[in-house]
Amino acid sequence: MTTVTVLAIIEPDLKPAPPLSKVMNERLSRFATELQDSLTKELIENRNCEDLVIYISYNSKYAVRWKIVNDVPSAVESEVARQCAKLGFIIWKGSEIYNFKSRE
């Protein structure tokens, strides 16, 4: 069984007005929970991967982006990409600050 963790990362440099910020942060947390629940159901029988950790955040244009931050089999990565695309999320490109896979 795969343990799925989806973390909503609140970027300190993206600061909309306080009321909007609260709504956006709540929305991002809800998206994280929904994605985690969905992937847990999809990957329940997967024995090739013990843990899956995904970060989601807003980019500078307030689109939701995602990134897998641990090593997983390509089949799991493909399933995450499919689920995120279905939700309209984009792949997280750029900074390696949160990417622990690159620190080997």
N, C-alpha and C positions, 0 to 999 in steps of 0.2 A: 504494500500500500504506500502510496506517495503522500507525504505531508506537504500541503500547499500553503505557502504564506505569501500574501500580497500586501505590501506596505505602501501607504500613501505618503509620498515625500512632499512636504510643503517647502517650496523654494523660498528662501529669504529675500531674494532679489526681485521676486514678482509680488508687488504689493498693490493690489487694487484698493479701492475705498473700503473702509472697515465693514459696512454691511454686505457688500459684494464678496469680500474676502471670506466672511463667515459662511455664506451660502456656497461659495466655490469649494472651500475646505470640507464642508459637510458632504457635498456632491462627490468629491474625490474619495472620501472615506467610504461612502456608499458604493461607489464603483469598485473599490478595492474588495469590499465584502462580497459583492455580487460576482466578481471575477473569481475570487477564491472559492466560493461555493460551487460555481459552474465547473471550474477545473478539478475540484475535488471529486465531483461526480464523474467527470470524464476519465480521470486517471486512477480511479479506485482499484482497478485490476492491474495496474502497471507495477511490475516487480523489478524493472530495470532502473528505477529511480526512487531513492528514499525521500529526498527533499527537493522541493522546488521553491525558489525564492524569487519573487518578481517585485520590482519597484514600479510604481506609476506616479506620474506628476504632470503638471501642466508645462507646456513649452511657452515661449514668449508670446505666442498668438492664442494662448489659452486652449489649445488642443490637448487632449489627454495622450500622453506618450507612455510607453512601457519598455521595460528592460529585464531580462533574466540575469540575475547576478551570481548564480552558481553554475557549476558544470552539470549539464543534463544531457541525456541522449537526444539525438536529432529528432526522433519521433515525438518526444515530449516538447521540444522546441517548436516543432511544426504545429502541434496541437495548440500551444499557447498563441502562436502567430495567427492561427485560424480563428480562435476565440476572440482575440483582441481586434482583428480585422472586422469580424462580425459586429463588434461593439463600436467600431469607428475609431479605435485607438491607433496611434501611429508608433512606429518603432523609435526608440530613444536613441538619437545619434549625438555624437559630440563627446563631451567630457567623460573621462574615464574615472572620475572621482569616486563614483559609487560602484564601479565594476571590479569586483574582487577577483574575477577570472583572469584579469590582466596582470595580476600581481604575483604570478608564479615565478 
